[in-house]
Amino acid sequence: MNMIGYSIFSHSILTANSNDPLLAAIVGFFAGLVFFYKGFKELLLKRVIENTPTSKIRSMAMGLVEIVGKAKPRKTIISPISKKECTYYQWKIEKYARNKNSGRWVKIGGGESYEPFYIEDNTGKAIVFPIGADFKLKTDMQIKCNSYGIKPEWAMLFDSKGIKYRGFFGSNRLRITEIYVLPDDVLYILGTAHFWKSKKKDTFMMNTEKKEVMERLYEMDSKCHASLRKGKNSKYYLISDSSEKELISRMSWQVPLMLFGGPLLSVAMLIYILYRFHSL
């Protein structure tokens, strides 16, 4: 393609409006590449899950491990939307953005907890650090509402986070989603096990109440056999409330769809882009 061709092609992209099929084709082309990349990553993850044996906490080796057990709280955590006492939570708020012919949900804010929690089986207990984990959890709560009709405590939360959820000229349509892990929920964890030794903090200058809390945490932490977290040299850290069988079953149809559907989408969109380019 010569410089004149590049100039015409660039001009056609820059001048295409949001309803122009050419713009949709360009977005579709790159979306297909993203689907293929995600499919390849999921394929590698699926193989790691299939080839990693499930370990018991007391006897697991340090390194990449697969654990199944019940979640146990380390501290009292309350989810900000549904006010559930849990071991982990994640939430997001989306705004419905509409154009002339269609609309889509756009994320405008969210958050999650980073407090460690425990995973326990019939042999022992480990402490789980959730930072960096890929959480595959079922949605526990999702509501759609008007921006002027949300609960006051939610409005306070969104305002404190600087989330622009109110409309300037009328009301916005919102979708609020929350997932959480309740005490005793069964979790599947694929992560890196590290040697764990609880460190006792100096409580000499603390008041009685805080001292008791720190001593209780030290006592609970000292019973852990290892810690689970994202490894420095490992790409895999997965926490899910689905079983290993459910994860593999879901990946068995999602991976081929992304690996084959992604390139097909990109090729189809590329053919249309070239057709439009030659028709200019």
LOTORLUM-763103 format. One line per 4 residues: for each residue z, y, x of C-alpha. Coordinates in steps of 0.05 Angstrom, whole numbers, plus 5000, padded with zeros to 4 digits. Each point is the difference from the previous one (the first is absolute). Example, Ala and Ser with C-alpha at 12.3 -4.5 7.8 and 13.67 -1.06 7.14 Angstrom:
# LOTORLUM-763103
5156:4910:5246 ~ 4987:5069:5027
//
This chain:
# LOTORLUM-763103
5000:5000:5000 ~ 4979:5067:5031 ~ 5039:5066:4999 ~ 4963:5025:4938
5020:4936:4965 ~ 5073:5008:5020 ~ 4998:5072:4976 ~ 4973:4980:4931
5049:4942:4994 ~ 5060:5043:5019 ~ 4977:5054:4952 ~ 4994:4949:4943
5071:4976:5012 ~ 5031:5070:5005 ~ 4965:5025:4938 ~ 5013:4938:4957
5049:5015:4943 ~ 5055:4954:4976 ~ 4954:4970:4947 ~ 4942:4986:5047
4988:4924:5009 ~ 4985:5013:5073 ~ 5071:5022:5014 ~ 5026:4939:4963
4954:4956:5042 ~ 5026:5030:5065 ~ 5072:4989:4977 ~ 4982:4929:4979
4968:4985:5067 ~ 5064:5017:5038 ~ 5043:4966:4947 ~ 4962:4936:5013
5015:5004:5074 ~ 5074:5012:4985 ~ 5002:4940:4953 ~ 4969:4956:5055
5051:5025:5052 ~ 5058:4987:4952 ~ 4972:4932:4983 ~ 4997:4981:5074
5072:5023:5010 ~ 5023:4960:4939 ~ 4963:4938:5025 ~ 5038:5004:5066
5065:5010:4963 ~ 4985:4940:4954 ~ 4989:4956:5061 ~ 5065:5022:5031
5038:4986:4936 ~ 4968:4931:4994 ~ 5014:4982:5073 ~ 5071:5026:5005
5053:4949:4979 ~ 5058:5023:4957 ~ 5064:5004:5041 ~ 5073:4998:4981
5038:5062:5020 ~ 5053:4965:5043 ~ 4949:4961:5040 ~ 4942:5048:5004
4971:5018:5068 ~ 4992:5071:5024 ~ 4930:5026:4989 ~ 4953:4995:4941
5033:4962:4943 ~ 4993:4984:4926 ~ 5063:5004:4959 ~ 5016:4989:4926
5067:5022:4972 ~ 5038:5044:4953 ~ 5007:5075:5011 ~ 5071:5025:5007
5022:5073:5002 ~ 5030:5031:5063 ~ 5014:5066:4967 ~ 4998:5023:4928
4929:5027:4987 ~ 4979:5030:4933 ~ 4926:5006:4984 ~ 4983:5073:4984
4957:4988:4938 ~ 5031:4943:4960 ~ 5070:5006:5032 ~ 5003:4926:5018
5050:4975:5051 ~ 4955:4966:5051 ~ 4989:4980:5072 ~ 4933:5037:5008
4957:5047:4958 ~ 4933:5034:5002 ~ 4972:5051:4951 ~ 4940:5045:4991
4975:5053:4952 ~ 4926:5009:4984 ~ 4962:5055:4964 ~ 4938:4986:4958
4942:5040:5028 ~ 4941:5007:4954 ~ 4929:5024:5012 ~ 4942:5006:4950
4986:4926:4991 ~ 5060:4962:5026 ~ 5070:5004:5029 ~ 5046:4965:5048
5074:4996:5019 ~ 5017:5039:5063 ~ 5066:4990:5037 ~ 5039:5065:5008
5067:4974:5025 ~ 5046:4942:5011 ~ 5054:4969:5042 ~ 5037:4937:5020
5067:4977:5028 ~ 5009:4984:5073 ~ 5070:4970:4997 ~ 5006:4931:5031
5018:4942:4954 ~ 5015:4926:5009 ~ 4959:4937:4988 ~ 5040:4937:4989
4985:4926:4993 ~ 5045:4939:4998 ~ 5008:5001:5076 ~ 5016:5072:5016
4983:5073:4995 ~ 4955:5050:5037 ~ 4996:5076:4997 ~ 4932:5028:4978
4975:5068:5023 ~ 4946:5021:4950 ~ 4966:5055:5042 ~ 4928:4981:5015
4997:4942:4951 ~ 4940:4987:4955 ~ 5034:4990:4932 ~ 4963:4958:4950
5045:5007:4939 ~ 4988:4995:4926 ~ 5004:5066:4961 ~ 5067:5006:4965
4989:5065:4961 ~ 4940:5043:4984 ~ 4996:5055:4948 ~ 4949:5052:4981
5026:5067:4976 ~ 4988:5074:4992 ~ 5022:5045:5057 ~ 5041:5042:4952
5033:4940:4968 ~ 5031:4965:5060 ~ 5075:4987:5006 ~ 5040:5057:5032
5025:4955:5057 ~ 4928:4981:5017 ~ 4981:5074:4999 ~ 5057:5014:5049
4976:4943:5046 ~ 4928:5024:5000 ~ 5020:5072:5010 ~ 5045:4981:5059
4940:4964:5032 ~ 4954:5060:4989 ~ 4954:4960:4955 ~ 4951:5043:4959
5001:4961:4935 ~ 4997:5057:4950 ~ 4933:5030:4979 ~ 4984:5073:5008
4961:5004:4935 ~ 5031:4947:4956 ~ 5031:4932:5009 ~ 4981:4946:5050
4995:4927:4983 ~ 5045:4960:5047 ~ 5011:4927:5018 ~ 5067:4981:5032
5007:4932:5034 ~ 5061:4967:5031 ~ 5012:4933:5034 ~ 5066:4974:5024
5035:4938:5028 ~ 5062:4981:4962 ~ 5059:4962:5030 ~ 4985:4925:5000
4925:5010:4992 ~ 4964:4946:5040 ~ 4957:5029:5056 ~ 4947:4973:5046
5002:5034:5069 ~ 4951:4993:5056 ~ 5027:5040:5058 ~ 5028:5001:5070
5070:4972:5011 ~ 5043:5033:5054 ~ 5066:4980:5030 ~ 5054:5038:4961
5069:5021:5022 ~ 5038:5048:4956 ~ 5025:5061:5036 ~ 5068:5026:4980
5003:5076:4994 ~ 5058:5042:5022 ~ 5038:5018:4936 ~ 5057:5038:5033
4979:5069:4975 ~ 4979:4976:4930 ~ 5039:5009:4936 ~ 5031:4939:4967
4945:4991:4949 ~ 4942:5004:5049 ~ 5038:4956:5050 ~ 5007:4946:4947
4926:5003:4984 ~ 4980:4995:5073 ~ 5047:4942:5012 ~ 4973:4963:4939
4928:5010:5024 ~ 5018:4975:5069 ~ 5033:4938:4971 ~ 4938:4985:4957
4951:5014:5056 ~ 5038:4956:5048 ~ 4985:4940:4956 ~ 4924:5009:5008
4964:4950:5045 ~ 4941:5045:5015 ~ 4963:5063:4979 ~ 4930:5002:4968
4955:5059:5014 ~ 4929:5020:5021 ~ 4989:4973:5070 ~ 4974:5045:5055
4942:4953:5015 ~ 4990:4971:4931 ~ 4954:5026:4945 ~ 5035:4960:4946
5060:5021:4960 ~ 4995:4980:4927 ~ 5054:5001:4946 ~ 4982:4973:4932
5033:4976:4936 ~ 4943:4950:4991 ~ 5006:4931:5029 ~ 4957:4977:5058
4959:4958:4952 ~ 4988:5060:4955 ~ 4980:5044:5059 ~ 4950:4950:5026
4971:4987:4931 ~ 4989:5075:4989 ~ 4970:5009:5068 ~ 4953:4941:4989
4959:5040:4950 ~ 5013:5071:5025 ~ 4977:4987:5072 ~ 4930:4972:4982
4992:5056:4949 ~ 5013:5053:5053 ~ 4963:4965:5057 ~ 4936:4988:4960
5005:5054:4946 ~ 5013:5056:5051 ~ 4936:4990:5040 ~ 4959:4989:4937
5026:5066:4972 ~ 4984:5036:5066 ~ 4930:4971:5004 ~ 4985:5018:4927
5024:5071:5010 ~ 4962:5006:5065 ~ 4935:4979:4966 ~ 5011:5053:4947
5017:5053:5052 ~ 4936:4984:5039 ~ 4960:5001:4935 ~ 5028:5069:4982
4987:5025:5071 ~ 4927:4978:5000 ~ 4990:5029:4930 ~ 5021:5070:5022
//
